[in-house]
Amino acid sequence: MPVSFLGGAGRQSPKTETRRCVKCGYALLAGQKRCPECGVDASAPRARYAITQLQQAGPSVVWPIAIRFALMGGVAAMGPLIVIVGLLLHWTLDFGPGVSFGAAIKILMGVLPVVVLLSMPIGPGALGGESSPVEVTRAKLLGQPIHLLALAFSLCWWIFIGVITYGAGGMLSVIIALLALVGAGASAYLHLCWMADLGLAIADEGPHTVLNICVGTALLTIIIALLVAFFVASLAPFFLAIAVIVLAVILGEIVVAIQLSRDMMAALVGAYEEVARAQRRAERAREERSRLP
């Protein structure tokens, strides 16, 4: 950010006043509107071009992180991809039985525990752990880290799928399915909170925005369901509201995972750019020293 000096006595002259590029940190002269080092608009907001600690850590550090989060985004995108390919094959080539709505929901749900596991701050390429190159806020609920609670409750997605697929259909199966769905919803909310913290740690508010959209969608859907149920005296609006909330949560999980995988790949590219810029600075410094008498 440009530095402002209060008072006329301590202010530098316009030609010597130092400003820094919001992306690469290059020292800019007064009046320069574009950085000669990286070409970025010098007046652009820093939030858009900030150099994160992740980029500054270097390619060797960013590589395993980028690979891990790219895998997470690929797993998250695999569910919708399977559904789309199945529908296209059935509609265009009349191949296979197609994908019903229930089957599509099961496929989308099935990948979520793996996405949650890959986002945990443990193992190689993790963010938020002890060896993490960036500091991540580790919020707690009831004394336990939210990411661990999200991981524990994420198994409810598989339990719900198993019950609705292989359950006997009695009252016990219905109760287990509802409890599993509540646990899965808790996992999704806690995991979206954790992913939002990861996003903020690398200067991306996208995951936090998705979290707010999901929470807002859930609250609005519940309010509408209550109003409709009051007038029609039926539980059908509640079941429809649950379906809408579950679908919104699933899509939110998928979108956030893809956003973070994109961010990590961009950080990897930025790390290589940082190395290239450092090499160019070193070359210019050598050239300037060689010109000195």
Backbone torsions as a table, in degrees:
resi	resn	phi	psi	omega
1	MET	NA	143.0	176.8
2	PRO	-60.5	142.4	-178.4
3	VAL	-96.5	128.7	178.5
4	SER	-106.2	136.0	178.9
5	PHE	-108.7	125.1	179.9
6	LEU	-84.3	133.6	-179.9
7	GLY	95.8	145.2	-176.1
8	GLY	-78.8	-28.9	-174.0
9	ALA	-67.4	-36.0	-176.2
10	GLY	-94.4	4.7	-176.1
11	ARG	-82.9	136.5	177.7
12	GLN	-77.6	161.1	176.8
13	SER	-71.8	155.2	-177.4
14	PRO	-56.1	-31.6	-175.7
15	LYS	-77.8	-25.0	-177.0
16	THR	-105.8	-6.8	-179.8
17	GLU	-62.7	130.1	-174.5
18	THR	-94.6	126.3	169.6
19	ARG	-122.3	157.0	-178.9
20	ARG	-119.5	142.4	175.2
21	CYS	-64.1	136.9	-177.2
22	VAL	-71.3	-13.7	179.7
23	LYS	-102.0	-54.4	-172.6
24	CYS	-106.0	-9.2	178.5
25	GLY	81.4	9.4	-178.7
26	TYR	-64.5	139.2	179.6
27	ALA	-71.9	121.8	-176.8
28	LEU	-106.2	143.4	173.8
29	LEU	-83.5	158.1	178.7
30	ALA	-60.6	135.2	179.3
31	GLY	93.6	-14.4	178.4
32	GLN	-74.4	121.4	-178.6
33	LYS	-97.1	-12.4	179.0
34	ARG	-137.0	137.0	-177.4
35	CYS	-70.4	126.3	178.2
36	PRO	-72.0	-13.3	-177.6
37	GLU	-84.5	-51.9	-175.5
38	CYS	-118.7	-6.1	175.3
39	GLY	81.7	8.3	-177.4
40	VAL	-80.0	144.8	175.3
41	ASP	-59.6	120.3	-174.8
42	ALA	-67.6	-18.4	-179.6
43	SER	-94.6	3.1	-178.0
44	ALA	-68.3	148.6	179.0
45	PRO	-61.1	140.8	-178.0
46	ARG	-66.8	-29.3	-178.5
47	ALA	-60.0	-26.0	-177.3
48	ARG	-84.3	-32.2	-173.3
49	TYR	-120.9	17.1	-175.9
50	ALA	-61.0	139.0	172.7
51	ILE	-80.4	117.2	-179.8
52	THR	-86.0	161.5	175.3
53	GLN	-60.3	-28.6	-179.7
54	LEU	-64.4	-43.5	178.3
55	GLN	-66.4	-40.1	-178.1
56	GLN	-70.3	-17.3	-179.5
57	ALA	-68.6	-20.8	177.4
58	GLY	100.7	156.1	-177.2
59	PRO	-59.3	-35.7	-177.7
60	SER	-64.2	-30.1	177.8
61	VAL	-82.8	-38.0	-174.1
62	VAL	-76.6	-28.3	-176.7
63	TRP	-52.1	-57.7	-178.1
64	PRO	-62.5	-31.7	177.9
65	ILE	-67.5	-45.0	-179.6
66	ALA	-63.1	-41.4	-179.9
67	ILE	-63.9	-44.4	-178.3
68	ARG	-63.2	-46.2	-177.7
69	PHE	-74.6	-29.0	172.8
70	ALA	-64.7	-38.2	175.6
71	LEU	-64.2	-40.9	178.1
72	MET	-62.3	-45.1	177.8
73	GLY	-64.6	-36.7	178.0
74	GLY	-65.8	-40.3	177.8
75	VAL	-65.0	-42.7	179.3
76	ALA	-63.2	-38.8	-179.2
77	ALA	-77.5	-15.8	-176.7
78	MET	-64.5	-38.0	179.5
79	GLY	-59.4	-57.7	177.8
80	PRO	-59.5	-34.4	-179.3
81	LEU	-64.9	-43.2	178.4
82	ILE	-61.6	-43.3	-180.0
83	VAL	-63.0	-46.2	-178.1
84	ILE	-64.6	-45.2	179.7
85	VAL	-62.9	-41.9	178.4
86	GLY	-61.3	-42.8	178.6
87	LEU	-66.4	-42.0	-179.9
88	LEU	-64.2	-42.8	178.8
89	LEU	-62.5	-39.1	-178.8
90	HIS	-72.5	-40.9	-175.9
91	TRP	-77.5	-39.2	-174.6
92	THR	-88.9	-41.5	-176.0
93	LEU	-108.3	-0.5	-175.9
94	ASP	52.2	41.4	-177.2
95	PHE	-107.7	128.0	177.2
96	GLY	81.1	171.0	-177.1
97	PRO	-78.6	-4.3	-176.0
98	GLY	83.5	-178.5	-178.4
99	VAL	-124.2	115.0	178.2
100	SER	-75.2	168.6	179.8
101	PHE	-62.8	-42.1	179.2
102	GLY	-63.1	-43.2	178.9
103	ALA	-64.8	-38.7	179.2
104	ALA	-63.0	-42.4	179.2
105	ILE	-63.8	-40.2	178.7
106	LYS	-63.3	-40.8	179.2
107	ILE	-64.7	-43.6	-179.8
108	LEU	-65.8	-37.9	178.7
109	MET	-69.7	-36.2	-171.0
110	GLY	-62.8	-28.0	-177.0
111	VAL	-87.2	-13.2	-172.3
112	LEU	-64.4	-42.5	177.4
113	PRO	-59.1	-33.9	178.3
114	VAL	-68.7	-39.4	177.1
115	VAL	-61.7	-43.7	179.0
116	VAL	-61.8	-44.0	-179.1
117	LEU	-61.5	-41.9	-177.9
118	LEU	-69.2	-21.4	-179.4
119	SER	-88.3	-4.3	-176.8
120	MET	-68.7	146.9	-180.0
121	PRO	-81.0	50.8	179.0
122	ILE	-136.5	147.6	177.3
123	GLY	85.7	177.4	-179.7
124	PRO	-66.1	142.2	177.8
125	GLY	76.0	17.5	-177.7
126	ALA	-88.1	150.2	172.3
127	LEU	-110.9	140.1	178.8
128	GLY	95.9	-6.4	178.8
129	GLY	-84.5	-170.5	-177.3
130	GLU	-65.8	-35.6	-178.7
131	SER	-99.4	17.5	-178.0
132	SER	-67.5	134.8	178.6
133	PRO	-73.3	-12.2	176.5
134	VAL	-126.8	149.8	179.6
135	GLU	-87.3	128.0	-179.0
136	VAL	-119.3	133.1	176.2
137	THR	-65.3	126.3	-179.2
138	ARG	-110.5	85.3	-178.1
139	ALA	-68.2	155.4	-179.2
140	LYS	-126.1	153.0	175.0
141	LEU	-133.7	121.9	-177.2
142	LEU	56.4	35.7	177.4
143	GLY	82.6	-0.5	-178.5
144	GLN	-115.7	141.4	177.6
145	PRO	-59.8	137.6	-175.5
146	ILE	-65.4	-28.6	-178.0
147	HIS	-70.2	-32.9	177.3
148	LEU	-71.9	-38.0	175.8
149	LEU	-64.1	-40.2	177.9
150	ALA	-61.8	-40.4	179.2
151	LEU	-65.9	-42.7	-179.2
152	ALA	-64.7	-45.0	-177.9
153	PHE	-75.4	-17.0	-177.9
154	SER	-63.8	-23.6	177.0
155	LEU	-63.4	-19.2	178.4
156	CYS	-62.8	-27.1	176.6
157	TRP	-61.1	-46.5	-179.6
158	TRP	-69.3	-36.2	177.4
159	ILE	-63.0	-43.6	179.5
160	PHE	-62.2	-43.4	179.1
161	ILE	-61.9	-44.0	-179.6
162	GLY	-63.1	-40.2	-177.8
163	VAL	-68.5	-45.5	-177.9
164	ILE	-73.9	-17.2	179.5
165	THR	-91.7	-44.4	-173.2
166	TYR	-115.9	1.6	-178.3
167	GLY	-66.2	154.7	-178.1
168	ALA	-73.5	-17.8	177.3
169	GLY	94.1	3.0	179.0
170	GLY	-82.4	-174.3	-179.3
171	MET	-62.7	-36.0	179.6
172	LEU	-62.1	-42.3	179.0
173	SER	-63.2	-38.7	179.2
174	VAL	-65.1	-43.0	-179.5
175	ILE	-64.7	-44.7	179.7
176	ILE	-63.1	-40.3	179.6
177	ALA	-63.5	-41.8	179.9
178	LEU	-66.8	-42.5	177.9
179	LEU	-63.5	-41.4	178.3
180	ALA	-63.5	-37.8	179.6
181	LEU	-67.5	-38.1	176.5
182	VAL	-64.0	-44.1	177.6
183	GLY	-63.0	-39.3	178.3
184	ALA	-65.3	-38.9	177.2
185	GLY	-63.9	-40.3	176.7
186	ALA	-63.4	-41.5	177.8
187	SER	-60.6	-44.5	-178.1
188	ALA	-63.5	-43.5	-179.3
189	TYR	-64.8	-46.7	-179.4
190	LEU	-64.5	-37.7	-179.6
191	HIS	-70.1	-38.6	176.5
192	LEU	-64.1	-35.0	175.5
193	CYS	-64.1	-42.4	178.8
194	TRP	-64.9	-42.5	179.3
195	MET	-66.0	-34.7	176.3
196	ALA	-63.8	-39.1	176.9
197	ASP	-65.0	-39.2	176.5
198	LEU	-62.5	-42.6	179.7
199	GLY	-62.9	-43.9	179.7
200	LEU	-65.6	-29.9	179.4
201	ALA	-67.1	-23.5	179.6
202	ILE	-115.2	25.8	173.5
203	ALA	63.5	39.8	175.1
204	ASP	-128.3	116.6	-179.9
205	GLU	-90.6	2.5	-179.4
206	GLY	-57.5	-51.3	178.4
207	PRO	-59.1	-36.6	178.0
208	HIS	-66.2	-37.1	177.1
209	THR	-65.1	-42.4	177.8
210	VAL	-61.9	-41.1	177.0
211	LEU	-58.6	-46.7	179.5
212	ASN	-62.6	-39.3	178.9
213	ILE	-64.0	-43.3	-179.9
214	CYS	-63.9	-44.4	179.1
215	VAL	-64.6	-43.2	178.3
216	GLY	-63.2	-40.8	177.9
217	THR	-62.2	-42.8	-179.9
218	ALA	-63.1	-46.8	-179.4
219	LEU	-64.1	-44.2	-180.0
220	LEU	-64.5	-40.0	179.7
221	THR	-64.8	-40.8	179.0
222	ILE	-65.2	-41.6	179.1
223	ILE	-63.1	-45.3	179.3
224	ILE	-63.3	-41.1	179.4
225	ALA	-62.6	-39.6	178.2
226	LEU	-63.6	-43.7	-179.9
227	LEU	-64.7	-44.6	-179.0
228	VAL	-66.6	-43.0	-179.5
229	ALA	-63.2	-31.7	179.5
230	PHE	-64.9	-35.6	-177.3
231	PHE	-88.1	-32.0	-176.0
232	VAL	-98.8	-9.7	179.0
233	ALA	53.2	53.4	-179.2
234	SER	-145.1	153.8	176.8
235	LEU	-88.6	-4.8	-178.1
236	ALA	-57.1	-41.4	179.0
237	PRO	-59.7	-33.0	179.6
238	PHE	-68.2	-42.2	178.1
239	PHE	-64.5	-39.9	176.4
240	LEU	-64.7	-39.1	178.3
241	ALA	-63.7	-40.8	178.2
242	ILE	-61.8	-42.2	179.3
243	ALA	-62.4	-42.9	180.0
244	VAL	-64.5	-43.5	-178.9
245	ILE	-64.5	-44.2	179.7
246	VAL	-61.4	-43.7	179.6
247	LEU	-64.0	-41.5	179.0
248	ALA	-63.6	-40.5	-179.7
249	VAL	-66.0	-44.0	179.8
250	ILE	-60.9	-47.1	179.6
251	LEU	-63.8	-37.3	177.8
252	GLY	-62.7	-43.4	177.6
253	GLU	-60.4	-43.4	-178.3
254	ILE	-66.5	-45.3	-178.0
255	VAL	-63.5	-43.7	-178.5
256	VAL	-65.1	-41.8	178.8
257	ALA	-60.8	-42.0	179.0
258	ILE	-67.9	-38.5	177.8
259	GLN	-60.2	-47.1	-177.8
260	LEU	-68.7	-35.9	177.1
261	SER	-65.0	-37.6	175.5
262	ARG	-63.8	-42.2	179.9
263	ASP	-61.4	-42.1	-177.8
264	MET	-68.1	-37.3	176.4
265	MET	-66.6	-38.3	176.2
266	ALA	-65.4	-36.4	177.1
267	ALA	-65.8	-36.4	178.1
268	LEU	-64.5	-44.8	176.8
269	VAL	-61.8	-41.9	178.6
270	GLY	-63.4	-34.6	177.9
271	ALA	-64.8	-41.7	176.4
272	TYR	-66.3	-36.2	176.8
273	GLU	-64.6	-38.2	177.4
274	GLU	-61.1	-42.4	178.7
275	VAL	-63.0	-44.0	179.9
276	ALA	-63.7	-40.4	179.0
277	ARG	-65.9	-40.0	178.4
278	ALA	-62.9	-38.5	178.3
279	GLN	-66.1	-39.9	178.8
280	ARG	-66.0	-39.3	177.9
281	ARG	-63.1	-42.0	179.8
282	ALA	-64.1	-39.5	178.5
283	GLU	-65.1	-41.5	178.5
284	ARG	-65.3	-38.9	179.2
285	ALA	-64.0	-40.2	178.1
286	ARG	-64.7	-41.3	178.7
287	GLU	-62.8	-41.7	179.9
288	GLU	-66.4	-38.6	177.8
289	ARG	-66.9	-34.4	-179.6
290	SER	-69.0	-24.2	179.5
291	ARG	-82.0	-16.4	-178.5
292	LEU	-68.7	143.4	179.6
293	PRO	-68.7	NA	NA
